[in-house]
Amino acid sequence: MIKFKGVKKVYPGGIVALHDVDLEIKKGEFVFVLGHSGAGKSTFLKLILHEETATEGVVTVNGYNLSKIKQKDIPYMRRGLGVVFQDFRLIPTMTAYENVAFAMRVTNIPEREIKKRVPYVLNLVGLAHKAKSFPPELSGGEQQRVALARALVHSPPIIIADEPTGNIDPELSVEIMELLKAINSVGTTVVVVTHEHDLAQRFNKRMINIENGTVVADSNAGAEVNGYDI
């Protein structure tokens, strides 16, 4: 699903953000990517989303070699990724329903499919009763659930959560992680990028630690997750 082979990323000015990164995240895994601020997590994420390109090495996502991907194929590659951001990135003038539906409308999904799918995913994250509420009327945890519903609405094979618990209370953080765990249980690959080691340790999942731009630890490699050999 996601593979880094000999990856190095150098920014202008000679700033080395990642170097000698070799790892593979396979179908059905739930993985925490851990590291302190400046460790290289953001660059790791940007390479997966093709917001940045590796200086050396190969990044492969869902079969796409991102070093050689054609411009016209980038939107299709990204449709295979559901991304949940720390700051939610909801449109404040749209209801919860409209925020989720918007993610489908921009890819020209038929309205009949939107009317069927959006209520389903809002119910999945426990927000069916908040469908008509605007983001300012929702708590931080509820906004994060809307963001998660938006990421899920296309049924992507990979969900990437970027510091998904950074702006919510600790109790709600566990709830969000349990939701991601449930999503993973049906075969969706989940990658959580976070600095919260304590939270990650509460869940018996693979943990990849990045320090100073390199992978310094990778737990549970070689285990079996959700029936898939990894």
Phi and psi in degrees as a GROMACS rama.xvg file:
@    title "Ramachandran Plot"
@    xaxis  label "Phi"
@    yaxis  label "Psi"
@TYPE xy
-131.044  127.241  ILE-2
-138.749  130.291  LYS-3
-112.051  126.197  PHE-4
-127.641  109.535  LYS-5
58.7222  39.6095  GLY-6
-83.6896  132.813  VAL-7
-133.801  138.936  LYS-8
-130.811  119.782  LYS-9
-118.866  125.514  VAL-10
-89.1688  162.598  TYR-11
-51.473  140.43  PRO-12
94.4298  0.359799  GLY-13
81.7347  15.2237  GLY-14
-76.4196  116.521  ILE-15
-91.1139  111.854  VAL-16
-91.6179  -36.3684  ALA-17
-140.656  145.692  LEU-18
-152.952  143.997  HIS-19
53.598  43.1336  ASP-20
-93.0279  119.21  VAL-21
-128.336  116.078  ASP-22
-161.233  160.168  LEU-23
-140.306  131.868  GLU-24
-113.673  118.516  ILE-25
-100.267  169.01  LYS-26
-55.9381  132.314  LYS-27
86.7279  -0.35927  GLY-28
-79.1067  155.219  GLU-29
-120.518  115.804  PHE-30
-127.717  132.568  VAL-31
-96.6519  128.318  PHE-32
-105.439  111.226  VAL-33
-110.441  149.016  LEU-34
169.568  152.406  GLY-35
-75.6767  170.22  HIS-36
-55.8741  130.408  SER-37
87.6311  0.656583  GLY-38
-73.2385  -25.3068  ALA-39
124.422  3.32047  GLY-40
-62.8302  -43.6739  LYS-41
-63.7848  -40.3407  SER-42
-65.8058  -40.8445  THR-43
-54.1588  -46.8883  PHE-44
-66.9546  -43.5144  LEU-45
-63.9058  -32.3206  LYS-46
-68.085  -39.4814  LEU-47
-65.0589  -40.1893  ILE-48
-81.4084  -4.62116  LEU-49
61.3403  34.0523  HIS-50
-83.9985  -20.7919  GLU-51
-133.934  158.623  GLU-52
-117.769  139.512  THR-53
-61.5268  139.314  ALA-54
-71.7441  -39.13  THR-55
-139.365  156.708  GLU-56
86.6721  -175.912  GLY-57
-128.105  131.644  VAL-58
-111.818  124.043  VAL-59
-119.094  130.218  THR-60
-131.197  120.705  VAL-61
50.7037  38.0617  ASN-62
87.512  -6.36425  GLY-63
-92.1025  125.343  TYR-64
-81.1534  108.455  ASN-65
-74.052  -9.17039  LEU-66
-80.2562  -21.9551  SER-67
-120.669  1.99665  LYS-68
-61.9412  138.259  ILE-69
-78.3427  148.14  LYS-70
-54.4421  -39.4818  GLN-71
-69.1875  -18.5716  LYS-72
-91.9029  -12.346  ASP-73
-60.1047  -45.9932  ILE-74
-59.3958  -37.0506  PRO-75
-67.9628  -39.4023  TYR-76
-61.3536  -44.398  MET-77
-69.1238  -24.9483  ARG-78
-66.4659  -18.8838  ARG-79
-83.2574  1.5132  GLY-80
-120.457  128.442  LEU-81
-103.534  120.851  GLY-82
-114.409  130.404  VAL-83
-113.116  119.537  VAL-84
-97.6675  154.157  PHE-85
-60.0117  -38.9593  GLN-86
-94.1425  17.269  ASP-87
69.3698  -48.3147  PHE-88
57.5895  41.0551  ARG-89
-86.5283  153.508  LEU-90
-87.6521  114.084  ILE-91
-64.2532  -23.238  PRO-92
-90.6411  3.8909  THR-93
-112.696  144.674  MET-94
-68.9361  171.45  THR-95
-56.9109  -45.132  ALA-96
-58.6129  -47.7889  TYR-97
-66.5088  -35.0356  GLU-98
-62.363  -42.3582  ASN-99
-71.8658  -41.9177  VAL-100
-64.0996  -34.9091  ALA-101
-58.2317  -37.5488  PHE-102
-62.3495  -26.1061  ALA-103
-88.2207  -36.6479  MET-104
-65.3257  -34.9853  ARG-105
-67.9562  -14.4846  VAL-106
-108.896  18.2264  THR-107
61.2858  36.1095  ASN-108
-73.5506  136.288  ILE-109
-58.0226  143.889  PRO-110
-58.8578  -35.6742  GLU-111
-63.2765  -34.9435  ARG-112
-71.9536  -37.0449  GLU-113
-62.1975  -45.7047  ILE-114
-64.5453  -24.3433  LYS-115
-86.021  -42.013  LYS-116
-81.3827  -41.798  ARG-117
-61.5245  -49.2642  VAL-118
-59.0231  -33.9218  PRO-119
-62.4468  -48.61  TYR-120
-73.5318  -31.8488  VAL-121
-65.1746  -38.0053  LEU-122
-66.8863  -37.0529  ASN-123
-60.2069  -37.3863  LEU-124
-95.2843  10.6632  VAL-125
76.8071  27.7167  GLY-126
-125.647  24.3898  LEU-127
-58.8495  -34.6647  ALA-128
-78.0649  -5.95321  HIS-129
-111.849  15.2846  LYS-130
-58.0462  -33.1523  ALA-131
-95.7025  4.56156  LYS-132
-85.4652  145.942  SER-133
-89.485  153.68  PHE-134
-49.1885  -42.8493  PRO-135
-62.8642  -17.8295  PRO-136
-90.0073  -3.35284  GLU-137
-105.571  151.237  LEU-138
-72.3165  169.662  SER-139
-59.1541  -42.2997  GLY-140
-64.5235  -38.2291  GLY-141
-68.7515  -38.9969  GLU-142
-62.9355  -38.8887  GLN-143
-65.642  -33.745  GLN-144
-68.3525  -37.3262  ARG-145
-63.2139  -42.8969  VAL-146
-61.5255  -37.4626  ALA-147
-68.9752  -40.9802  LEU-148
-60.7867  -41.333  ALA-149
-62.09  -39.0539  ARG-150
-68.853  -30.6313  ALA-151
-85.1249  -19.0911  LEU-152
-61.3429  -25.845  VAL-153
-88.9238  0.966656  HIS-154
53.3331  52.0394  SER-155
-70.5467  150.491  PRO-156
-72.2723  -18.2943  PRO-157
-129.328  130.022  ILE-158
-110.232  127.792  ILE-159
-116.718  123.205  ILE-160
-113.206  116.575  ALA-161
-96.7403  104.531  ASP-162
46.3736  55.2398  GLU-163
-66.8843  -14.9926  PRO-164
-110.089  10.231  THR-165
-66.5377  -28.3246  GLY-166
-115.149  20.679  ASN-167
-131.592  164.435  ILE-168
-67.4306  155.504  ASP-169
-54.3594  -40.8156  PRO-170
-64.1029  -41.1367  GLU-171
-69.2526  -29.5684  LEU-172
-58.935  -43.0518  SER-173
-65.1274  -39.478  VAL-174
-62.0401  -43.6981  GLU-175
-62.8528  -42.069  ILE-176
-65.5993  -35.9757  MET-177
-66.2196  -36.3778  GLU-178
-62.8368  -45.4278  LEU-179
-63.3923  -36.2495  LEU-180
-64.1252  -41.2312  LYS-181
-65.2502  -39.4678  ALA-182
-63.0746  -41.3176  ILE-183
-64.5183  -31.6546  ASN-184
-65.0732  -17.5956  SER-185
-99.7399  12.4329  VAL-186
107.101  -4.72291  GLY-187
-74.7124  132.749  THR-188
-75.1945  131.131  THR-189
-123.335  127.621  VAL-190
-122.532  117.657  VAL-191
-109.361  117.217  VAL-192
-97.1242  118.967  VAL-193
-155.587  161.546  THR-194
-103.603  -1.15431  HIS-195
-88.0256  85.8165  GLU-196
-61.7856  -40.1216  HIS-197
-61.2547  -41.8063  ASP-198
-65.4601  -44.2335  LEU-199
-61.2532  -36.5489  ALA-200
-70.4009  -14.8302  GLN-201
-73.5336  -17.6244  ARG-202
-114.83  135.497  PHE-203
-85.3333  69.8965  ASN-204
-126.655  166.391  LYS-205
-62.7562  136.872  ARG-206
-125.642  123.318  MET-207
-107.67  120.687  ILE-208
-102.345  127.435  ASN-209
-112.581  128.743  ILE-210
-135.383  133.456  GLU-211
49.1701  38.485  ASN-212
82.5236  8.46959  GLY-213
-135.512  154.815  THR-214
-79.2209  117.578  VAL-215
-103.468  -15.1066  VAL-216
-157.473  146.535  ALA-217
-146.872  99.8634  ASP-218
-86.0146  158.11  SER-219
65.1131  6.50328  ASN-220
-62.2099  133.59  ALA-221
93.2147  -0.715866  GLY-222
-85.8934  179.8  ALA-223
-113.376  130.834  GLU-224
-127.173  122.897  VAL-225
52.0278  35.234  ASN-226
85.1653  0.834327  GLY-227
-106.879  133.127  TYR-228
-74.9443  133.455  ASP-229
